[in-house]
Amino acid sequence: MKKNRGRTGRKRRRKHLQSFTNGVNSSHKLEYIKLKKWLKDRGFEDSNLRPAEFWDTGRGLMTTKALQAGELVISLPEKCLLTTATVLSSSLGEYITKWKPPVSPLLALCTFLVAEKHVGDKSLWKPYLDVLPKTYACPVCMEKEVVSLLPEPLRKKAREQRAVVHELYVSSKAFFSSLKPLFAENIDTIFNYSALEWAWCTVNTRTVYMKHSQRECFSLEPDVYALAPYLDLLNHSPSVQVKAAFNEQTRSYEIRTNTQCKKYEEVFICYGPHDNQRLLLEYGFVTTDNPHSSVYVSSDTLLRYFPPLDNQRNAKLSILKNHDFLENLTFGWDGPSWRLLTALKLLNLREDEFTCWKRTLLGDVISARNEEQTLNVTEKICHFLIEEAQHVLLQISHLKRDKENLKDHLALVEALHLEDLKILQKSAEILCNLKKATT
């Protein structure tokens, strides 16, 4: 009998292990046990979701039962949400209320996170703070040499983002100084730049949208943030559809899935139809085979293949600028975008065709020669971008060997360029077939 029970036990264990092959269950870890207890004390009913580590997405949530379309995935009571109301009810509240000019809702949340992290064990939010990432992989946290390897439009946005966070830090120093009575330590060491950067990334990457009524103690910037413990472990997938909102009746933030999910699989939500550049900028990750991804063509690259002696060059550029045809020119999984082809068609108009520029912007065919020339130039640009991506990938592989401390961030930038390369190679194939079809 013992033998049989042992064999059955082994079979059961094996079956259980097979069930978790997609991810390793992490709910036994002390940090998650404490978080679940803390949430339960605040009215959260235990759901079918379990924290787990997945080989491709890292930390996420796994379902212990099959989910059907329309089913409620998670319902997080208002008491569990960290909002500006939470901040105002804390010891920071009176300082925020008195401060002029009023602080932004974003700064209020950032200040709260830094303060609570600093007090450690004394924080009521410690179980949540303990599961937050210690570091982030958004471009705002990257070293300059890593940022310089990003594609041009993203590089520009990353620098703008860094400037925004730096400006927030500099402009908030006087407000931070006003909080001295709350802390025994030097205020400058608590509210330093890296602490604010961490808090800013926490709010930027992890909040859910929740509209709050305008309060006089805050600036006029929209108060639409809510940090949602446990719920924020759900990872993004572009292929799922969900309905997420605060339910006024149940006073809970709820997520319903419109996509089926098998038992013991990772449960995903969709942050929106974002391309990989946006995902990396705002959330610090990229996804493989993202259907929304595209490769951007800068105006500098666009003009690289046009003779500077074209008499109408300046007039053409002026038309493109005035009609917003110098931005968002892309290659996608289905080839060059209509906007890119239209811009190139206009730039390829001969002197005797130039009067037809309005028809070009409407998508009319001007001449067979113009169509052919446009495809040729588009193909050249595509191949130039392929070579550029390959060159950057080579630089990254060298840096990964030499700079151990930058390895994680370099791997992300590498993943972005590899995805871009796949899109460009697909576009090159499409262009080759288009040219064959027109000759």
C-alpha positions in Angstrom: 0.0 0.0 0.0 2.8 2.4 0.9 4.5 1.7 -2.4 1.4 2.5 -4.3 0.7 5.7 -2.4 4.3 6.8 -3.0 4.0 6.2 -6.7 0.7 8.0 -6.8 2.3 10.9 -4.9 5.2 11.0 -7.3 2.7 11.0 -10.2 0.8 13.8 -8.6 3.9 15.8 -8.0 5.1 15.3 -11.6 1.7 16.4 -12.9 1.8 19.5 -10.6 5.3 20.3 -11.9 4.2 20.0 -15.5 1.3 22.4 -14.8 3.8 25.0 -13.8 6.2 24.6 -16.7 5.2 28.0 -18.0 6.4 29.7 -14.8 7.6 28.9 -11.3 5.1 29.6 -8.6 6.5 32.3 -6.2 3.6 32.6 -3.8 5.6 30.8 -1.0 8.1 33.6 -0.9 7.9 35.6 2.4 7.5 39.0 0.6 4.3 37.7 -1.3 2.9 36.0 1.8 3.2 39.4 3.7 1.7 41.3 0.8 -1.3 39.0 0.5 -1.9 39.2 4.3 -1.7 43.0 4.1 -4.1 43.1 1.2 -6.5 40.7 2.9 -6.6 43.0 6.0 -7.7 45.8 3.6 -10.5 43.8 2.2 -8.9 42.0 -0.8 -10.5 38.6 -1.5 -8.0 36.0 -2.5 -8.3 35.5 -6.3 -7.1 32.7 -8.6 -3.9 34.6 -9.3 -0.5 33.5 -8.0 2.9 35.4 -8.3 5.3 33.5 -10.5 8.6 33.8 -12.4 8.3 33.3 -16.1 11.4 32.7 -18.3 10.4 35.2 -21.0 8.5 38.0 -19.0 10.1 37.7 -15.6 7.8 38.3 -12.6 4.1 38.1 -13.3 0.8 36.5 -12.3 -0.4 33.0 -13.1 -4.0 31.8 -13.0 -4.9 28.6 -11.1 -8.1 28.2 -13.1 -9.0 28.6 -16.7 -10.3 32.2 -17.4 -13.2 32.8 -19.9 -13.8 35.9 -21.9 -15.7 38.5 -19.8 -14.5 37.0 -16.5 -13.3 39.2 -13.6 -9.5 38.7 -13.3 -8.9 40.9 -10.2 -10.9 43.3 -8.0 -8.8 45.5 -5.8 -10.6 47.5 -3.1 -10.1 51.2 -2.8 -8.4 50.8 0.6 -5.6 48.9 -1.2 -5.0 51.7 -3.8 -2.3 54.3 -3.2 -3.6 57.7 -4.5 -3.2 61.4 -3.7 -5.9 60.8 -1.0 -3.5 58.4 0.7 -0.8 61.0 0.6 -3.0 63.8 2.0 -4.2 61.5 4.9 -0.5 60.9 5.9 1.9 63.2 7.8 2.8 64.8 4.5 -0.8 66.1 4.1 -0.5 69.3 6.1 2.8 70.3 4.4 1.3 69.7 0.9 -1.8 71.7 1.8 0.2 74.7 3.1 2.8 74.7 0.3 2.6 77.5 -2.4 2.7 77.3 -5.4 0.7 74.0 -5.1 2.7 70.7 -5.9 1.5 68.4 -8.7 -0.3 65.2 -7.9 2.7 63.4 -9.4 5.2 65.1 -7.1 2.9 64.3 -4.1 3.0 60.6 -4.9 6.7 60.6 -5.6 7.4 62.4 -2.2 5.2 59.8 -0.4 7.1 56.9 -1.9 10.5 58.3 -1.0 9.3 59.1 2.5 7.7 55.7 3.1 10.7 53.9 1.7 13.0 55.9 4.0 11.1 55.0 7.2 11.2 51.3 6.3 9.6 49.1 8.9 7.6 52.0 10.3 5.7 52.4 7.0 2.1 51.1 6.7 2.9 50.4 3.1 6.0 48.3 3.7 4.6 45.0 2.4 3.9 46.8 -0.9 7.2 48.7 -1.0 9.1 45.4 -0.5 7.8 44.0 -3.7 8.4 47.1 -5.8 11.4 46.9 -8.2 14.7 48.2 -6.6 15.8 49.6 -10.0 14.2 50.4 -13.3 15.2 49.9 -17.0 13.6 53.0 -18.5 15.9 55.1 -20.6 15.7 57.8 -17.9 17.8 55.5 -15.7 20.3 54.5 -18.5 23.9 55.7 -18.8 24.6 58.2 -21.6 26.6 55.7 -23.6 23.6 53.3 -23.6 21.1 56.1 -24.5 23.4 57.0 -27.5 22.7 53.5 -28.9 18.9 54.0 -29.0 17.2 54.7 -32.4 17.2 58.5 -33.1 13.6 59.4 -32.2 13.7 57.4 -29.0 17.1 58.9 -28.1 15.6 62.4 -28.3 12.6 61.4 -26.2 14.9 59.7 -23.6 16.9 62.9 -23.2 13.6 64.9 -22.9 12.4 62.5 -20.3 15.6 62.8 -18.3 15.3 66.7 -18.5 11.7 66.5 -17.2 12.8 64.4 -14.1 15.8 66.6 -13.5 13.6 69.7 -13.7 11.1 68.1 -11.2 14.0 67.4 -8.8 15.5 70.9 -9.0 12.2 72.7 -8.8 11.1 70.6 -5.8 14.1 71.1 -3.6 12.5 74.0 -1.6 9.3 71.9 -1.0 11.5 68.9 0.2 13.3 71.3 2.6 9.9 72.3 4.1 9.5 68.6 5.2 12.5 68.8 7.6 10.4 68.7 10.8 9.2 65.2 9.8 12.7 63.6 9.6 15.6 63.4 12.0 18.1 62.9 9.1 19.4 65.4 6.6 16.6 66.1 4.1 19.0 66.3 1.2 20.2 62.7 1.7 16.6 61.4 1.9 15.2 63.3 -1.1 18.2 63.0 -3.4 18.0 62.7 -7.2 18.3 58.9 -7.4 15.4 58.5 -4.8 13.2 60.8 -6.8 14.1 59.1 -10.1 13.1 55.7 -8.5 9.8 57.1 -7.3 9.1 58.8 -10.6 9.7 55.5 -12.4 7.5 53.7 -10.0 4.6 56.1 -10.7 5.3 56.3 -14.4 5.5 52.5 -15.0 3.1 51.1 -12.5 0.1 53.4 -12.0 -3.4 52.6 -13.3 -5.6 55.4 -14.7 -8.1 56.6 -12.1 -9.6 60.1 -12.3 -9.8 62.0 -9.0 -11.6 65.3 -8.5 -9.5 68.4 -8.6 -8.2 69.6 -5.2 -7.1 73.1 -4.4 -4.0 71.9 -2.7 -2.7 70.5 -6.0 -1.6 72.2 -9.2 -3.9 72.0 -12.2 -2.2 68.9 -13.7 -4.6 66.0 -14.0 -4.8 63.8 -10.9 -5.3 60.4 -12.6 -2.8 58.1 -10.8 -3.4 55.1 -8.6 -0.8 52.5 -7.6 -2.4 49.1 -7.4 -0.5 46.6 -5.3 -0.6 43.0 -6.6 -2.6 44.0 -9.7 0.6 45.8 -10.9 2.3 42.4 -11.2 0.3 41.7 -14.3 2.5 41.9 -17.4 1.7 43.4 -20.9 0.8 41.6 -24.0 -0.3 43.3 -27.2 -2.4 40.4 -28.2 -4.9 40.4 -25.3 -7.9 42.6 -24.6 -9.1 43.7 -21.2 -11.5 46.1 -19.6 -10.0 48.0 -16.7 -11.6 50.7 -14.6 -12.6 51.8 -11.1 -16.1 50.4 -10.3 -18.0 53.1 -8.4 -20.6 50.5 -7.1 -18.1 48.1 -5.6 -15.5 50.8 -4.8 -12.8 48.6 -6.4 -10.5 48.7 -9.3 -11.5 45.9 -11.6 -10.0 44.1 -14.6 -12.0 41.9 -16.8 -10.4 39.9 -19.6 -11.8 39.6 -23.1 -9.3 36.9 -23.9 -9.4 33.3 -22.7 -6.5 32.1 -20.6 -5.7 28.4 -19.8 -5.1 27.1 -16.3 -1.6 27.7 -14.9 -0.8 30.2 -17.7 0.4 33.7 -17.2 -2.4 36.3 -17.2 -1.7 39.3 -19.3 -3.3 42.7 -19.6 -2.7 45.3 -22.4 -1.2 48.7 -21.6 -2.4 50.0 -25.0 -1.5 49.6 -28.7 2.1 50.8 -28.1 5.1 50.2 -30.3 8.4 48.9 -28.7 10.0 52.4 -28.6 7.0 53.6 -26.5 7.1 50.5 -24.3 10.8 50.9 -23.6 10.5 54.7 -22.9 7.5 54.4 -20.6 7.8 51.0 -19.0 11.3 49.7 -19.5 10.7 46.6 -21.7 10.2 45.5 -25.3 8.0 42.7 -26.6 8.9 40.3 -29.4 6.9 40.3 -32.6 4.9 43.3 -31.4 2.2 44.0 -34.1 2.2 47.7 -33.2 5.9 48.2 -33.7 7.5 50.1 -36.5 10.9 51.7 -37.4 10.9 55.4 -37.7 12.6 57.3 -40.5 14.1 60.6 -39.5 14.0 63.6 -41.8 17.8 63.5 -42.0 17.6 60.0 -43.3 14.8 60.9 -45.7 16.9 63.7 -47.3 20.1 61.6 -47.5 18.9 60.2 -50.9 17.9 63.5 -52.6 20.1 65.6 -54.7 20.8 68.9 -53.0 20.7 70.6 -56.4 16.9 70.0 -56.8 15.6 73.5 -57.4 12.3 72.7 -55.7 13.9 71.0 -52.7 13.2 73.8 -50.2 9.6 74.2 -51.5 9.0 70.5 -51.2 10.3 70.4 -47.6 8.2 73.4 -46.7 5.1 71.6 -48.1 5.9 68.4 -46.2 6.5 70.4 -43.0 3.3 72.4 -43.3 1.2 69.2 -43.9 2.9 67.3 -41.1 4.7 64.8 -43.4 8.1 65.0 -41.8 7.1 63.1 -38.6 5.9 59.5 -38.0 7.3 58.1 -41.3 7.8 54.4 -40.7 8.5 50.9 -41.9 6.1 48.3 -40.3 5.5 44.6 -40.6 3.5 45.3 -43.7 6.2 47.4 -45.3 6.7 51.2 -45.7 3.8 53.2 -44.3 1.5 55.3 -46.6 2.9 58.5 -45.0 6.5 57.5 -45.8 5.7 56.6 -49.4 3.7 59.9 -49.8 6.5 62.0 -48.5 9.0 60.2 -50.9 6.6 60.6 -53.8 6.4 64.3 -53.3 10.2 64.6 -52.9 10.6 62.7 -56.2 8.3 64.9 -58.3 10.1 66.2 -61.4 10.1 69.9 -62.1 7.3 69.6 -64.6 5.3 67.5 -62.1 5.7 69.8 -59.1 2.3 71.6 -59.7 0.7 68.2 -58.9 1.9 68.2 -55.3 -1.6 68.5 -53.8 -2.7 65.4 -55.7 0.4 63.6 -54.4 -0.6 64.3 -50.8 -4.1 62.9 -51.6 -2.5 59.6 -52.8 -2.9 60.0 -56.6 -0.5 58.4 -59.0 1.4 61.1 -60.8 3.5 59.1 -63.2 5.0 55.6 -63.6 8.5 57.1 -63.3 7.6 58.8 -60.0 6.2 55.5 -58.6 9.3 53.6 -59.7 11.7 56.2 -58.4 9.9 56.3 -55.1 10.2 52.5 -54.6 13.9 52.7 -55.5 14.6 55.4 -52.9 12.4 53.6 -50.3 14.4 50.4 -50.8 17.7 52.3 -50.4 16.5 53.9 -47.1 15.4 50.5 -45.9 18.8 48.9 -46.6 20.6 51.9 -45.0 18.5 51.4 -41.8 19.3 47.6 -41.9 23.0 48.4 -42.1 22.7 51.0 -39.3 20.8 48.5 -37.0 23.5 45.8 -37.7 26.3 48.3 -36.9 24.6 49.2 -33.6 24.1 45.5 -32.7 27.8 45.0 -33.2 28.7 47.9 -30.9 26.3 46.5 -28.3 27.9 43.0 -28.4 31.4 44.6 -27.8 30.1 46.8 -25.0 28.3 43.8 -23.3 31.7 42.1 -23.0 33.5 45.1 -21.6 30.8 46.7 -19.4 29.4 44.2 -17.0 27.5 46.9 -15.1 25.6 48.0 -18.3 24.7 44.4 -19.4 21.0 44.5 -18.5 20.3 47.9 -20.1 22.4 46.9 -23.2 20.4 43.7 -23.5 17.2 45.7 -23.7 18.5 48.1 -26.4 19.8 45.0 -28.2 16.3 43.5 -28.1 14.8 46.7 -29.5 17.3 46.8 -32.5 16.7 43.0 -33.2 13.0 43.7 -33.4 13.6 46.7 -35.7 15.9 44.5 -37.9 13.1 41.9 -38.3 10.7 44.6 -39.4 13.2 46.2 -41.8 14.0 42.8 -43.3 10.3 42.1 -43.8 9.9 45.5 -45.4 12.8 44.9 -47.7 11.2 41.7 -48.9 7.9 43.5 -49.5 9.6 46.2 -51.4 11.5 43.7 -53.6 8.1 42.0 -54.5 6.5 45.4 -55.2 9.3 46.3 -57.6 9.0 42.9 -59.4 5.2 43.5 -59.7 5.7 46.9 -61.3 8.4 46.0 -63.8 
